[in-house]
Amino acid sequence: MNIGEIAERIGLPAKTIRYYEGMGLIDPPRRSGGNYRVYGERDLETLRFIQQARQLGFPIKEVAGLLQLWRDHGRSSADVHRLAVERMRQIDLKIAELQRMRRTLETLVERCHGDERPDCPILDELAGGNIG
């Protein structure tokens, strides 16, 4: 498969695939006689793995660690478990932050008349630096 074909099959832009290659997440593909990248099924599997890990919010550095564990058949599942638990903890922190932001916005929206008057508590609070 060339980069366009694998990009279409996996649903990632070719630019992202080249980025993952540059980051060392996938091995440099072999090259055709015309110096085009040629990908195989193993590359497709690896890209799917990366895509799934990224959709779960794992940063690139952690994806690299997960890839190493995936490739190591002598790994301990405890290592994988630890990474997943830490990712959940980070997600929980982000959810709490987003809920706090929503509550603040909800309070501001409730205080705003939303009519033709020029006074706006939302803008006043943003300008006052008291949010947060």
C-alpha positions in Angstrom: 0.0 0.0 0.0 1.2 3.5 -0.7 0.6 6.3 1.9 -2.6 7.4 0.2 -4.1 3.9 0.4 -3.1 3.2 4.0 -4.4 6.7 4.9 -7.7 5.9 3.4 -8.0 2.5 5.0 -7.1 3.8 8.5 -8.9 7.1 8.2 -5.8 9.3 9.0 -4.3 12.0 6.9 -1.1 11.1 5.2 0.6 14.0 7.1 -0.3 12.3 10.4 1.2 9.0 9.2 4.4 10.8 8.2 4.4 12.5 11.6 4.1 9.2 13.4 6.9 7.9 11.3 9.0 10.9 12.2 8.2 10.4 15.9 9.4 6.8 15.7 6.0 5.3 16.4 6.1 3.3 13.2 9.1 2.0 11.5 10.2 3.7 8.3 8.4 1.9 5.5 10.3 0.3 2.7 10.6 2.3 -0.5 9.5 1.5 -4.0 11.7 1.9 -7.0 10.2 5.4 -7.4 11.1 6.1 -3.7 7.5 6.0 -2.6 6.6 4.7 0.9 5.3 1.1 0.8 3.3 0.0 3.8 2.3 -3.5 4.8 -0.4 -5.1 7.0 1.8 -4.8 10.1 2.0 -1.0 9.5 -1.8 -0.9 9.2 -2.1 -2.8 12.5 0.3 -0.4 14.2 -1.5 2.7 12.9 -4.8 1.3 14.1 -3.3 0.7 17.5 -1.9 4.3 17.6 -5.2 5.7 16.4 -7.1 3.9 19.1 -4.7 4.9 21.9 -4.9 8.6 20.7 -8.7 8.4 20.7 -8.5 7.4 24.4 -6.4 10.5 25.0 -3.0 9.0 25.4 -0.2 11.5 24.6 2.3 10.5 22.0 5.0 9.7 24.6 2.6 7.3 26.3 1.5 5.8 23.0 5.2 5.0 22.4 5.3 3.2 25.7 2.1 1.3 24.9 3.5 0.3 21.6 6.6 -1.1 23.3 4.4 -3.1 25.7 2.2 -4.3 22.8 5.2 -5.6 20.9 6.7 -7.2 24.0 4.9 -10.5 24.4 6.8 -11.1 27.7 5.3 -7.9 29.2 3.4 -7.7 32.4 -0.2 -6.7 32.1 0.4 -4.8 35.4 2.4 -2.3 33.3 -0.4 -1.8 30.9 -3.0 -1.6 33.7 -0.9 1.1 35.4 -0.9 3.3 32.3 -4.6 2.9 31.7 -5.4 3.7 35.4 -3.2 6.8 35.1 -5.0 7.9 31.9 -8.4 7.5 33.7 -7.1 9.6 36.5 -6.1 12.3 34.1 -9.5 12.1 32.3 -11.3 12.4 35.7 -9.2 15.6 36.4 -10.2 17.0 33.0 -13.8 16.2 33.6 -13.8 18.0 36.9 -12.1 21.0 35.3 -14.7 21.1 32.5 -17.6 20.7 35.0 -16.1 23.7 37.0 -15.9 25.7 33.8 -19.5 24.9 33.0 -20.8 25.9 36.4 -18.9 29.2 36.2 -20.4 29.9 32.7 -23.8 28.8 33.9 -23.6 31.3 36.7 -22.5 34.1 34.4 -25.2 33.3 31.8 -27.9 33.4 34.6 -26.7 36.8 35.7 -26.7 38.2 32.1 -30.0 39.7 30.9 -29.3 38.8 27.3 -31.3 41.8 26.1 -30.5 45.1 24.4 -28.9 46.7 27.4 -25.2 47.3 27.1 -24.2 46.1 30.6 -23.0 42.6 30.6 -22.0 40.7 33.8 -20.2 38.1 31.6 -17.8 40.7 30.1 -17.5 42.4 33.5 -16.4 39.2 35.1 -14.0 38.4 32.3 -12.4 41.9 32.6 -12.3 41.7 36.4 -10.2 38.6 36.5 -12.3 37.0 39.2 -13.1 33.8 37.3 -11.4 30.6 38.2 
